[in-house]
């Protein structure tokens, strides 16, 4: 099912950007696209994946992996914490702080109504 979503991304509680786009919610996965990335959340067994032409960042409750496509190498990045909350079909809140980042990142996704397309 396609839905309109509003994605707000914060760094240390400062809004970096906010945009409205479409997302596909299917089989416990929410997937949407930005200009450069494909973002995918597993809503049931939490995982976050951000993929673009250069890399794949995958975060689960237990680890964070960064795959560099050109080098065909995967690095594990230590994290301070990862928190994922999903309010059934309304809001996703994903907060994480990697050791390599100075500040925490928070992504809030507000899920709108289903879009009926022909």
ZAGUFI-522036 format. One record per atom (N, C-alpha, C): residue number from 0; x, y, z; chain; atom name. Coordinates in pm, 1 decimal. Last residue first. Layout:
# ZAGUFI-522036
  pos      east     north        up  unit  site
  NUM         X         Y         Z     A    CA
...
This chain:
# ZAGUFI-522036
  pos      east     north        up  unit  site
  117    -460.0     415.5    -950.8     A     N
  117    -514.5     330.1   -1055.3     A    CA
  117    -403.9     261.2   -1129.7     A     C
  116    -421.8     438.1    -599.1     A     N
  116    -375.5     468.2    -733.7     A    CA
  116    -436.7     368.8    -831.3     A     C
  115    -479.7     574.1    -299.9     A     N
  115    -542.6     483.4    -395.2     A    CA
  115    -500.7     524.5    -535.4     A     C
  114    -278.3     586.2     -25.7     A     N
  114    -303.6     649.7    -154.6     A    CA
  114    -363.0     545.2    -247.8     A     C
  113    -357.5     605.0     318.9     A     N
  113    -324.5     524.3     202.0     A    CA
  113    -362.8     600.2      75.8     A     C
  112    -245.3     885.7     514.9     A     N
  112    -345.1     793.1     463.6     A    CA
  112    -292.4     716.7     343.5     A     C
  111      87.1     900.2     658.6     A     N
  111     -44.0     953.7     623.1     A    CA
  111    -134.9     843.4     571.9     A     C
  110     315.2     879.6     911.4     A     N
  110     253.7     804.5     803.0     A    CA
  110     111.9     856.5     780.9     A     C
  109     601.1    1044.5     990.1     A     N
  109     456.6    1046.2    1012.1     A    CA
  109     391.6     985.3     889.4     A     C
  108     904.3     968.4    1117.6     A     N
  108     822.7     950.9     997.7     A    CA
  108     676.6     947.8    1039.5     A     C
  107    1198.1    1100.4    1231.0     A     N
  107    1057.4    1082.4    1265.6     A    CA
  107     979.2    1076.6    1134.8     A     C
  106    1517.2    1031.8    1331.3     A     N
  106    1430.4    1035.4    1214.3     A    CA
  106    1288.4    1008.0    1262.0     A     C
  105    1802.1    1163.7    1476.9     A     N
  105    1664.7    1118.2    1499.9     A    CA
  105    1586.5    1136.6    1370.8     A     C
  104    2129.8    1117.4    1585.1     A     N
  104    2042.7    1140.4    1471.0     A    CA
  104    1904.9    1085.1    1507.0     A     C
  103    2362.1    1271.6    1811.4     A     N
  103    2262.5    1170.6    1777.9     A    CA
  103    2181.6    1215.3    1656.6     A     C
  102    2697.2    1379.5    1722.7     A     N
  102    2562.3    1399.9    1774.6     A    CA
  102    2470.9    1283.8    1737.3     A     C
  101    2935.0    1284.1    1619.6     A     N
  101    2941.0    1367.6    1738.3     A    CA
  101    2803.7    1379.6    1805.2     A     C
  100    2988.4     948.0    1512.7     A     N
  100    2914.5    1074.1    1503.2     A    CA
  100    2926.0    1152.6    1632.5     A     C
   99    3114.2     710.3    1571.7     A     N
   99    3179.9     799.5    1475.8     A    CA
   99    3109.6     935.0    1460.2     A     C
   98    2934.4     577.1    1729.6     A     N
   98    3057.7     624.7    1792.2     A    CA
   98    3125.9     728.3    1702.4     A     C
   97    2601.3     683.3    1658.5     A     N
   97    2717.1     600.9    1628.1     A    CA
   97    2838.7     660.7    1696.0     A     C
   96    2293.0     687.1    1781.3     A     N
   96    2419.5     760.0    1789.5     A    CA
   96    2530.7     659.8    1766.5     A     C
   95    1947.6     718.5    1687.6     A     N
   95    2071.9     643.3    1703.7     A    CA
   95    2189.6     738.1    1716.8     A     C
   94    1603.2     667.8    1658.0     A     N
   94    1710.4     750.0    1712.6     A    CA
   94    1834.3     663.7    1728.1     A     C
   93    1301.4     681.7    1505.0     A     N
   93    1426.8     606.0    1503.3     A    CA
   93    1538.8     700.0    1546.3     A     C
   92     967.3     645.1    1501.0     A     N
   92    1072.5     727.9    1558.5     A    CA
   92    1196.2     641.3    1571.7     A     C
   91     682.0     650.8    1305.5     A     N
   91     806.9     578.9    1332.4     A    CA
   91     902.9     680.6    1390.9     A     C
   90     328.5     655.6    1329.1     A     N
   90     456.6     723.5    1345.2     A    CA
   90     569.0     623.6    1369.8     A     C
   89     111.6     491.4    1222.3     A     N
   89     101.5     635.4    1244.5     A    CA
   89     237.9     703.4    1245.0     A     C
   88     105.9     210.2    1218.4     A     N
   88      55.2     284.5    1102.8     A    CA
   88      39.1     434.4    1124.9     A     C
   87     181.0     175.0    1545.6     A     N
   87     111.6     107.8    1435.7     A    CA
   87      46.4     201.7    1334.5     A     C
   86     452.8     327.4    1618.3     A     N
   86     314.6     339.8    1661.9     A    CA
   86     229.1     296.8    1543.1     A     C
   85     761.1     218.8    1688.8     A     N
   85     664.4     218.4    1578.4     A    CA
   85     525.2     216.5    1637.6     A     C
   84    1091.9     302.8    1764.8     A     N
   84     953.6     295.1    1811.2     A    CA
   84     862.4     304.0    1690.0     A     C
   83    1421.5     235.3    1848.0     A     N
   83    1321.9     230.7    1741.8     A    CA
   83    1183.9     215.0    1803.8     A     C
   82    1749.1     329.1    1916.3     A     N
   82    1613.8     319.6    1969.4     A    CA
   82    1515.3     328.5    1852.8     A     C
   81    2077.2     268.5    2005.0     A     N
   81    1982.1     261.7    1895.5     A    CA
   81    1844.0     246.4    1958.6     A     C
   80    2397.4     396.5    2111.6     A     N
   80    2262.9     345.6    2134.3     A    CA
   80    2181.3     350.1    2005.9     A     C
   79    2663.5     396.0    2024.2     A     N
   79    2632.8     423.0    2165.0     A    CA
   79    2494.6     369.0    2199.1     A     C
   78    2824.5     159.9    1805.1     A     N
   78    2723.1     260.3    1835.7     A    CA
   78    2709.4     278.0    1986.1     A     C
   77    3078.6      79.2    1562.6     A     N
   77    3023.2      73.6    1698.3     A    CA
   77    2921.8     186.5    1720.8     A     C
   76    3042.4     -57.9    1252.4     A     N
   76    3060.7      69.9    1320.1     A    CA
   76    2999.4      59.6    1459.0     A     C
   75    3204.5    -283.8    1048.4     A     N
   75    3110.5    -270.0    1159.3     A    CA
   75    3143.6    -141.2    1232.6     A     C
   74    3222.0    -280.9     697.5     A     N
   74    3281.4    -240.4     824.2     A    CA
   74    3172.6    -237.1     930.3     A     C
   73    3281.9    -456.3     405.3     A     N
   73    3183.5    -420.5     506.0     A    CA
   73    3255.5    -393.6     636.9     A     C
   72    3372.3    -407.9      64.7     A     N
   72    3409.8    -431.1     204.3     A    CA
   72    3297.9    -383.9     295.4     A     C
   71    3394.6    -337.2    -204.1     A     N
   71    3336.2    -465.7    -165.7     A    CA
   71    3381.2    -506.0     -25.0     A     C
   70    3466.4     -95.9    -297.7     A     N
   70    3571.6    -175.0    -234.0     A    CA
   70    3526.2    -315.9    -198.1     A     C
   69    3220.3      -7.1    -396.3     A     N
   69    3338.2     -11.8    -483.9     A    CA
   69    3448.4    -100.5    -427.8     A     C
   68    3049.7     -23.7    -162.8     A     N
   68    3027.5    -106.0    -281.1     A    CA
   68    3151.6    -117.4    -369.6     A     C
   67    3087.8     -64.9     164.4     A     N
   67    3135.9      21.5      57.6     A    CA
   67    3135.6     -60.2     -70.0     A     C
   66    2863.0     -99.5     420.7     A     N
   66    2924.4    -168.8     308.1     A    CA
   66    2960.2     -66.3     202.4     A     C
   65    2840.6     -89.8     757.8     A     N
   65    2854.6      -2.0     642.9     A    CA
   65    2928.5     -79.0     534.9     A     C
   64    2630.4    -182.7    1023.0     A     N
   64    2724.6    -224.8     920.0     A    CA
   64    2722.3    -125.0     805.1     A     C
   63    2568.5    -206.6    1360.4     A     N
   63    2562.4    -116.3    1247.2     A    CA
   63    2671.2    -158.6    1148.7     A     C
   62    2371.6    -410.0    1590.4     A     N
   62    2492.6    -363.1    1522.7     A    CA
   62    2461.8    -269.9    1406.9     A     C
   61    2132.9    -467.1    1730.1     A     N
   61    2260.7    -511.1    1785.4     A    CA
   61    2384.5    -456.2    1716.2     A     C
   60    1913.0    -370.3    1595.8     A     N
   60    1922.8    -346.8    1740.0     A    CA
   60    2061.0    -377.6    1794.8     A     C
   59    2072.0    -250.1    1292.0     A     N
   59    1977.4    -334.9    1364.1     A    CA
   59    1990.1    -301.4    1512.3     A     C
   58    2141.6     -83.1     996.9     A     N
   58    2141.9     -74.1    1142.9     A    CA
   58    2034.1    -166.8    1196.5     A     C
   57    2339.2     -41.9     718.6     A     N
   57    2234.2    -125.2     778.1     A    CA
   57    2250.9    -121.8     930.1     A     C
   56    2416.7     129.8     435.2     A     N
   56    2422.9     139.4     580.6     A    CA
   56    2308.0      57.6     635.2     A     C
   55    2596.7      96.4     149.0     A     N
   55    2476.7      46.5     216.7     A    CA
   55    2502.9      57.7     366.6     A     C
   54    2721.3     311.4    -119.4     A     N
   54    2727.2     236.1       5.6     A    CA
   54    2590.6     185.6      49.4     A     C
   53    2702.2     435.7    -373.4     A     N
   53    2833.1     411.8    -312.9     A    CA
   53    2833.0     314.8    -196.1     A     C
   52    2435.0     465.3    -445.1     A     N
   52    2529.4     408.4    -542.2     A    CA
   52    2663.1     369.1    -480.6     A     C
   51    2263.5     366.8    -139.9     A     N
   51    2282.5     455.4    -255.0     A    CA
   51    2386.8     392.6    -347.3     A     C
   50    2049.9     283.6     130.2     A     N
   50    2136.1     240.4      20.0     A    CA
   50    2141.8     347.4     -88.3     A     C
   49    1985.7     207.0     449.6     A     N
   49    1997.5     323.8     363.4     A    CA
   49    2097.7     288.0     254.7     A     C
   48    1779.3      33.8     667.5     A     N
   48    1876.6      22.8     560.1     A    CA
   48    1869.3     147.2     474.4     A     C
   47    1705.5     -91.9     979.3     A     N
   47    1705.9      29.8     898.7     A    CA
   47    1814.2      12.7     793.8     A     C
   46    1495.0    -318.5    1154.6     A     N
   46    1621.1    -288.8    1086.5     A    CA
   46    1598.7    -163.4    1002.9     A     C
   45    1292.0    -496.7    1379.0     A     N
   45    1356.4    -371.9    1341.9     A    CA
   45    1488.0    -388.1    1265.9     A     C
   44    1061.7    -673.9    1280.7     A     N
   44    1190.0    -710.8    1341.8     A    CA
   44    1288.7    -602.4    1303.8     A     C
   43     859.2    -492.2    1178.3     A     N
   43     831.6    -600.0    1272.8     A    CA
   43     957.6    -638.6    1351.2     A     C
   42     953.0    -309.4     996.7     A     N
   42     868.5    -261.3    1105.9     A    CA
   42     842.0    -366.5    1212.3     A     C
   41    1237.0    -230.6     847.3     A     N
   41    1162.5    -351.0     881.9     A    CA
   41    1083.9    -313.2    1006.9     A     C
   40    1273.5      35.2     622.9     A     N
   40    1257.5      -4.4     762.9     A    CA
   40    1185.3    -138.1     768.4     A     C
   39    1480.3     184.0     386.6     A     N
   39    1389.0      72.3     413.6     A    CA
   39    1392.6      40.6     563.3     A     C
   38    1555.2     412.9     132.0     A     N
   38    1546.8     389.0     275.8     A    CA
   38    1444.2     279.1     298.3     A     C
   37    1775.5     499.2    -113.2     A     N
   37    1657.1     418.4     -87.6     A    CA
   37    1661.9     382.1      60.1     A     C
   36    1902.9     822.9    -217.0     A     N
   36    1900.8     703.0    -133.6     A    CA
   36    1767.5     629.1    -141.5     A     C
   35    1891.4    1062.5    -355.6     A     N
   35    2007.0     975.5    -374.3     A    CA
   35    1996.3     838.9    -307.8     A     C
   34    1640.2    1179.3    -307.2     A     N
   34    1709.9    1207.6    -432.8     A    CA
   34    1820.8    1106.5    -460.4     A     C
   33    1474.1     896.9    -153.9     A     N
   33    1512.6    1037.8    -156.0     A    CA
   33    1581.6    1062.2    -289.4     A     C
   32    1206.6     665.2    -112.6     A     N
   32    1324.7     710.0    -185.4     A    CA
   32    1346.8     859.5    -163.2     A     C
   31    1098.4     399.7     111.0     A     N
   31    1081.3     526.2      38.9     A    CA
   31    1214.6     567.6     -22.2     A     C
   30     925.1     138.3     270.2     A     N
   30    1032.5     176.3     179.0     A    CA
   30     998.6     309.2     113.9     A     C
   29     859.4     -71.5     533.0     A     N
   29     829.3      60.5     480.4     A    CA
   29     949.6     101.3     396.5     A     C
   28     738.7    -399.3     587.1     A     N
   28     848.3    -312.3     544.6     A    CA
   28     792.0    -179.8     495.9     A     C
   27     535.3    -584.6     631.0     A     N
   27     607.3    -531.6     746.9     A    CA
   27     730.8    -449.8     710.0     A     C
   26     429.7    -612.1     363.1     A     N
   26     493.2    -723.5     434.3     A    CA
   26     583.5    -676.3     547.8     A     C
   25     456.7    -271.1     285.9     A     N
   25     419.6    -403.5     238.3     A    CA
   25     498.2    -507.7     316.0     A     C
   24     429.5      50.7     198.4     A     N
   24     426.9     -34.3     317.4     A    CA
   24     371.3    -168.2     273.5     A     C
   23     604.3     294.7      32.7     A     N
   23     534.3     168.6      14.2     A    CA
   23     543.5      92.0     144.6     A     C
   22     563.9     646.9      33.8     A     N
   22     628.4     525.5      84.1     A    CA
   22     540.3     406.3      51.3     A     C
   21     633.2     973.6     -89.4     A     N
   21     550.1     853.3     -86.0     A    CA
   21     632.5     736.1     -35.8     A     C
   20     692.7    1273.7     101.8     A     N
   20     715.1    1185.2     -12.0     A    CA
   20     616.8    1069.4      -2.8     A     C
   19     805.9    1573.2     238.6     A     N
   19     692.3    1483.6     220.3     A    CA
   19     716.9    1403.4      93.0     A     C
   18    1069.1    1663.6     466.5     A     N
   18    1007.6    1653.8     335.1     A    CA
   18     892.3    1555.2     336.5     A     C
   17    1309.9    1843.3     636.2     A     N
   17    1176.8    1784.5     647.0     A    CA
   17    1119.7    1779.4     505.8     A     C
   16    1630.3    1860.7     797.6     A     N
   16    1540.6    1874.1     684.0     A    CA
   16    1410.2    1802.6     711.9     A     C
   15    1727.8    1914.4    1054.5     A     N
   15    1814.9    1925.2     937.8     A    CA
   15    1733.5    1942.3     811.4     A     C
   14    1645.3    2050.2    1358.8     A     N
   14    1587.6    1999.6    1235.0     A    CA
   14    1683.9    2023.6    1119.5     A     C
   13    1813.4    1946.0    1641.3     A     N
   13    1802.6    2053.2    1543.0     A    CA
   13    1752.7    1992.8    1411.6     A     C
   12    1860.5    1733.3    1812.8     A     N
   12    1734.3    1806.6    1826.2     A    CA
   12    1722.0    1928.9    1736.0     A     C
   11    2095.4    1619.2    1696.7     A     N
   11    2098.2    1682.1    1830.2     A    CA
   11    1981.4    1779.8    1847.0     A     C
   10    1943.7    1642.0    1399.4     A     N
   10    2074.1    1612.7    1456.6     A    CA
   10    2081.1    1691.4    1586.8     A     C
    9    1657.8    1501.0    1238.3     A     N
    9    1717.1    1590.9    1336.1     A    CA
    9    1858.3    1545.5    1370.7     A     C
    8    1422.5    1486.3     985.2     A     N
    8    1551.6    1436.5    1032.6     A    CA
    8    1615.9    1543.4    1119.1     A     C
    7    1106.9    1378.6     897.5     A     N
    7    1182.2    1485.7     962.7     A    CA
    7    1309.6    1425.4    1018.7     A     C
    6     885.1    1302.0     647.7     A     N
    6    1008.2    1257.9     710.8     A    CA
    6    1080.1    1380.5     766.7     A     C
    5     564.3    1204.3     590.8     A     N
    5     646.8    1321.7     618.0     A    CA
    5     766.2    1274.5     698.9     A     C
    4     403.2    1019.0     330.8     A     N
    4     472.8    1026.5     458.9     A    CA
    4     544.7    1161.0     468.5     A     C
    3     133.2     859.5     176.9     A     N
    3     210.7     982.4     189.2     A    CA
    3     277.0     979.4     325.5     A     C
    2     155.4     518.7      73.1     A     N
    2     112.5     618.7     170.3     A    CA
    2     193.9     745.3     148.6     A     C
    1      57.7     217.1     -86.6     A     N
    1     129.8     344.3     -91.1     A    CA
    1      67.7     442.4       7.4     A     C
    0      83.7    -117.7       0.0     A     N
    0       0.0       0.0       0.0     A    CA
    0      88.5     124.4       0.0     A     C
